[in-house]
Amino acid sequence: MSLFNVYPLFDITPVKAKDVYVYDDKGIEYLDLYGGHAVISIGHSHPKYVEAISNQVANLGFYSNSIQNPLQVALSEKLAQLSCCIEYDLFMCNSGAEANENALKLASFHTNKKKIIAFKNSFHGRTSAAVVATDDAKIIAPLNAQQEVEILPLGDLVALENALQKNDVCAVIIECIQGVGGLDESTTEFYVGIDTLCKKYGACFIADEVQSGYGRTGNFFAYQKYNVTPDIISIAKGMGNGFPVGGILIHHSIKASFGLLGTTFGGNHLACAAALTVLNVIEEEKLIENAKNMSQYFIEKAQEIPQVKRIKGRGLMLGLEFDFPIAELRKKLINNHKIFTGNAKNQYVIRILPPLTIQKKHIDSFMNALKSEL
């Protein structure tokens, strides 16, 4: 049996990783400035992370959600403390797409409506409703297309209110900083306007923090730069530092009932051990502060490179925009300098999503390599 061929692959086989470095089967060291799609938050193979997962699996790796799981309670309390989202409850699942599916489903239950509003260049996942809320027609199957979704221009409050006035919208879902789309971000006025209009017309405001959450932007969540209160917040990627885990934070105004949502693997003991360790390390090592400091340093260094036309994003969720497609440049960074970076739907943007443990010397290595190739 062969693998279903849906991924274009670089000829690199990682076998080991430590902090910001990945090592292949030939012993070659790569600087990881992509973190496996922003998944690696506290660094590869962090010793406290390895210890926590090892100890947990030695005792109990999994049991169902029909029993008491004190690890889920401890995780929700720690998450509320670090994120300051004390007016929310936690529902756990396994991935970002699943988080957004549950967010959209819950919004529909809560409002008794079914239409979704998303925005141009959005990416929310590859499943059911999440994929239709993604602005990429080629990954939407006919089965998915039956969902009612309207894609609006980012930043257009007039179009948003016109759509909400029809009173058939259950949710407005948005990445406050777009990931796959290319690091675009709108204005404070726009995000405040979404919050205001959703409350006015009885739609749920969903903040997709799957990629931007967990300190990556210099705030715990990207939306916290603005004075807004989402009804639902979706999380995943950096939440587990590589262990598959996701979830949604649900505002207390939305009430739970038995059977409303469910999952087999979501919130399992191993996932909770991983996610708790991530929060503890973020706090102990002051990684959100480090994200801010390293972001400032990165931007200062990038501004010295004349070929960089625009620096996008915040914190350690950054994009460098050029006036040429960056595919060949990325290949040269990987092949000639052993540095992982990311691409985007915007073919002119290199995405930088390193572990939050990154230091100035790593940024210097990247900048020297970039200057060399440019």
C-alpha positions in Angstrom: 0.0 0.0 0.0 1.3 3.5 -0.9 0.5 6.8 0.8 -2.3 8.9 -0.7 -0.3 11.5 -2.5 -1.7 14.9 -1.3 1.4 16.5 0.1 4.3 18.0 -1.9 7.3 16.9 0.1 10.8 18.2 0.6 13.5 15.5 0.5 14.2 15.8 4.2 13.5 13.2 6.9 13.6 14.6 10.4 14.4 12.0 13.1 15.1 14.2 16.1 14.5 17.8 17.4 15.7 20.0 20.2 14.4 23.5 21.0 14.6 25.4 17.7 16.6 22.8 15.8 15.5 19.7 13.8 17.9 16.9 12.8 17.5 14.7 9.8 18.4 11.1 9.2 21.8 12.2 7.9 22.6 14.2 11.1 22.1 17.5 9.4 20.9 20.3 11.6 18.1 22.7 10.5 17.0 25.9 12.2 13.2 25.7 12.6 11.6 29.1 11.9 8.2 27.5 11.0 7.4 25.3 14.0 5.5 22.8 11.9 2.7 25.3 11.1 3.1 27.3 14.4 2.6 24.1 16.4 5.9 24.1 18.4 5.4 26.8 21.1 7.8 25.8 23.9 10.5 24.3 21.7 11.0 20.8 20.4 11.4 18.0 23.1 11.3 20.4 26.0 12.5 18.3 29.0 9.5 19.1 31.2 7.1 18.3 28.3 8.9 14.9 27.7 8.7 14.1 31.4 5.1 15.0 31.8 3.9 12.9 28.8 6.1 10.0 29.8 4.9 9.9 33.3 1.2 10.3 32.2 1.3 7.5 29.7 3.0 5.2 32.2 0.0 5.7 34.5 -3.0 6.3 32.3 -3.0 7.4 28.6 -6.7 7.5 27.9 -10.2 6.9 29.2 -13.5 8.3 28.0 -15.2 11.6 29.0 -17.8 9.6 30.9 -15.5 9.7 34.0 -13.9 12.3 36.2 -10.7 13.8 34.7 -9.1 16.2 37.1 -6.5 17.1 34.5 -9.2 18.8 32.4 -10.2 20.9 35.4 -6.6 21.8 36.2 -6.0 22.8 32.5 -9.1 25.0 32.4 -8.1 26.8 35.5 -4.5 27.4 34.3 -5.8 28.5 30.9 -8.2 31.0 32.5 -5.4 32.3 34.7 -2.8 32.9 31.9 -5.3 34.0 29.2 -7.4 36.1 31.5 -10.5 34.5 30.0 -12.2 33.9 33.3 -15.7 34.3 31.9 -15.4 31.3 29.6 -15.7 27.5 29.8 -13.5 25.0 28.0 -14.6 22.2 25.7 -11.7 20.1 24.4 -11.3 18.3 21.1 -8.3 17.2 18.9 -7.4 19.8 16.2 -8.0 23.3 14.9 -10.5 22.2 12.3 -12.5 20.3 14.9 -12.3 23.3 17.2 -13.9 25.5 14.5 -16.5 22.8 13.6 -17.6 22.7 17.2 -17.6 26.5 17.4 -19.8 26.8 14.4 -22.1 24.0 15.5 -22.5 25.6 18.9 -23.2 29.0 17.4 -25.9 27.4 15.3 -27.5 25.7 18.3 -27.3 28.9 20.3 -28.8 31.2 17.7 -31.1 28.7 15.9 -29.6 30.1 12.6 -27.4 28.4 10.0 -25.6 31.0 7.8 -21.8 31.7 8.4 -19.9 34.8 7.6 -16.2 34.6 7.0 -13.6 36.8 5.2 -11.5 36.9 2.1 -8.2 34.9 2.4 -9.5 33.1 5.5 -8.5 29.6 6.5 -10.4 27.8 9.2 -9.9 24.1 8.4 -10.6 21.3 5.9 -13.8 19.7 7.4 -17.5 20.2 6.8 -18.5 23.8 7.7 -14.9 24.9 8.5 -13.7 24.3 5.0 -16.6 26.3 3.4 -15.7 29.2 5.8 -12.2 28.9 4.2 -11.6 31.2 1.2 -10.2 28.5 -1.1 -12.6 27.0 -3.6 -10.3 24.2 -4.7 -10.5 22.4 -1.3 -14.3 22.6 -1.0 -16.1 19.5 -2.2 -19.7 19.5 -3.5 -20.7 17.9 -0.2 -19.3 20.8 1.8 -20.7 23.5 -0.6 -24.3 23.0 0.7 -23.3 24.9 3.8 -24.5 28.6 3.8 -21.4 30.8 3.9 -20.8 34.3 2.7 -17.2 35.5 2.3 -16.8 39.2 2.8 -13.9 41.6 2.2 -11.7 42.0 5.2 -12.3 45.3 6.9 -15.7 46.1 5.3 -18.2 46.8 8.1 -20.9 48.1 5.7 -21.0 44.7 3.9 -21.0 42.9 7.3 -24.0 44.9 8.6 -25.8 44.4 5.3 -25.4 40.6 5.7 -26.3 40.5 9.4 -29.5 42.6 8.8 -31.0 39.6 7.1 -31.2 37.9 10.5 -30.1 34.5 9.3 -26.4 34.5 10.4 -25.4 32.2 13.3 -21.7 33.2 13.4 -19.1 35.6 12.1 -15.7 33.8 12.2 -12.4 35.5 11.8 -8.7 35.2 12.3 -7.6 38.5 13.8 -4.3 37.9 12.0 -4.7 35.6 9.0 -2.3 32.7 8.9 -2.4 30.7 5.6 -3.9 33.8 3.9 -0.7 35.8 4.4 -0.6 37.6 7.7 -3.2 40.3 6.9 -4.8 42.1 9.7 -7.5 44.8 9.7 -8.1 47.8 11.9 -9.2 48.2 15.5 -12.4 49.8 14.2 -13.2 46.7 12.2 -12.7 44.2 15.1 -14.7 46.3 17.5 -17.3 46.7 14.8 -17.6 42.9 14.4 -18.2 42.6 18.2 -20.7 45.4 18.2 -22.7 44.2 15.2 -22.8 40.5 16.3 -24.3 41.6 19.6 -26.7 43.9 17.8 -28.0 41.2 15.4 -27.8 38.1 17.6 -24.9 36.3 15.9 -21.9 34.7 17.6 -18.5 36.3 17.2 -16.0 33.5 16.8 -12.3 34.4 17.2 -10.2 31.7 15.4 -7.0 31.7 17.5 -5.9 28.3 16.3 -2.6 29.7 14.9 -2.4 33.1 16.6 -3.1 31.9 20.2 -1.0 30.8 23.1 1.3 33.9 23.2 2.4 33.8 19.6 1.4 37.4 18.8 2.8 38.9 22.1 -0.7 38.7 23.6 -2.1 35.4 24.8 -4.7 35.7 22.1 -4.5 38.0 19.1 -7.9 39.5 19.7 -6.8 40.8 23.0 -5.1 43.8 21.3 -8.7 45.1 20.9 -11.4 45.8 23.4 -13.7 43.0 22.2 -15.4 39.9 23.7 -15.8 37.0 21.4 -18.6 34.5 22.2 -16.4 31.6 21.2 -12.6 31.3 20.9 -11.1 28.3 19.0 -7.6 27.0 19.9 -5.2 24.3 18.9 -1.7 24.3 17.3 0.6 25.7 20.0 -1.7 24.4 22.7 0.0 20.9 22.7 3.5 21.6 21.3 3.0 18.8 18.9 0.5 16.6 20.7 -2.9 16.7 18.9 -5.2 18.8 21.0 -7.7 21.6 20.4 -10.6 23.2 22.1 -13.0 26.1 22.2 -13.5 28.6 25.0 -17.2 29.3 25.3 -18.6 32.5 26.9 -20.8 32.0 29.9 -23.7 33.6 28.0 -23.9 30.3 26.0 -25.3 27.5 28.2 -24.3 23.8 28.1 -26.6 20.8 28.1 -25.8 17.1 28.1 -25.0 15.8 24.6 -24.8 19.3 23.0 -21.1 18.5 22.0 -19.1 15.4 22.3 -15.8 13.7 21.4 -14.0 10.4 21.9 -10.4 11.5 22.2 -10.8 15.2 23.1 -9.5 16.1 26.5 -7.8 12.7 27.0 -5.2 12.3 29.8 -2.2 12.5 27.6 -3.5 15.6 25.8 -4.1 17.3 29.1 -0.7 16.5 30.4 0.9 18.0 27.3 -1.3 21.1 27.3 -0.8 21.8 31.0 3.0 21.5 30.6 2.9 24.0 27.7 1.1 26.6 29.9 3.4 26.0 32.8 6.5 26.5 30.6 5.1 29.6 28.9 4.6 31.1 32.4 7.8 29.9 34.0 10.1 30.9 31.0 8.2 34.1 30.3 7.8 33.1 26.7 5.1 35.7 25.8 7.5 38.4 26.9 10.2 36.7 24.8 7.9 36.7 21.8 7.5 40.4 22.1 11.2 41.1 22.5 12.3 38.8 19.7 9.6 40.2 17.4 11.0 43.7 17.9 14.5 42.5 17.2 13.4 40.5 14.1 11.5 43.6 12.7 14.5 45.9 13.3 16.8 43.5 11.4 14.3 42.9 8.6 13.9 46.7 8.1 17.6 46.8 7.2 17.0 44.6 4.1 15.8 46.7 1.2 14.3 43.8 -0.7 11.8 43.3 2.1 8.8 45.5 0.9 6.6 44.9 3.9 6.8 43.2 7.4 3.4 41.8 8.4 2.0 40.3 11.5 2.7 40.6 15.2 4.9 38.8 17.8 6.3 35.6 16.4 3.6 35.3 13.8 5.3 37.3 11.1 5.5 37.6 7.3 8.1 39.1 5.0 6.6 40.3 1.7 8.7 40.7 -1.4 8.0 41.9 -4.9 8.6 38.5 -6.4 7.3 35.0 -5.6 9.2 33.4 -2.8 9.1 29.7 -3.6 12.6 29.5 -4.9 13.9 31.7 -2.1 12.4 29.3 0.5 14.1 26.3 -1.3 17.4 28.1 -1.2 17.0 28.8 2.6 16.3 25.1 3.2 18.9 23.6 0.8 21.7 26.1 1.2 21.3 27.3 4.7 19.3 24.6 6.4 16.5 26.9 7.6 12.8 26.0 7.6 10.4 28.8 6.8 6.8 28.8 5.6 4.8 30.0 2.7 1.2 31.4 2.3 -1.6 31.8 -0.1 0.0 35.1 -0.9 2.9 33.8 -3.0 5.1 36.9 -2.2 5.1 36.2 1.6 7.5 34.1 3.7 5.9 33.1 7.0 8.0 33.1 10.2 6.4 31.0 13.0 9.3 29.8 15.2 9.1 28.3 18.7 8.6 31.0 21.3 12.0 30.1 22.8 13.8 31.7 19.8 16.8 33.9 20.6 18.6 36.8 18.8 21.4 34.5 17.5 18.8 32.4 15.6 17.3 35.5 14.1 20.8 36.7 13.1 21.5 33.3 11.4 18.3 33.7 9.3 19.0 37.4 8.4 22.5 36.5 7.3 21.2 33.7 5.1 18.4 35.9 3.7 20.9 38.6 2.8 23.2 36.1 1.2 20.5 34.7 -1.1 19.0 38.1 -1.9 
